[in-house]
Amino acid sequence: MIQKRIAQWAVMAIAVPVAAAGARRLSHTLEARRGSSGLTRMLTKGADMIRPQKAKRRRLW
């Protein structure tokens, strides 16, 4: 049971950010070669949804 939780944590901590970075990089590469398209916009939106590039600032008050 603990091994399953560790595996889930590893996926969330490692695989998801790597996938988001890969999608963002692929989007930029395709956009540089062919220009903006629906696919590049979809890849960028998907990467932003998984892991936003800019962290949202939280206000204390």
Secondary structure, 3 states (H helix, E strand, C coil): CHHHHHHHHHHHHHHHHHHHHHHHHHHHHHHHHHCCCHHHHHHHHHHHHHCCCCCCCCCCC
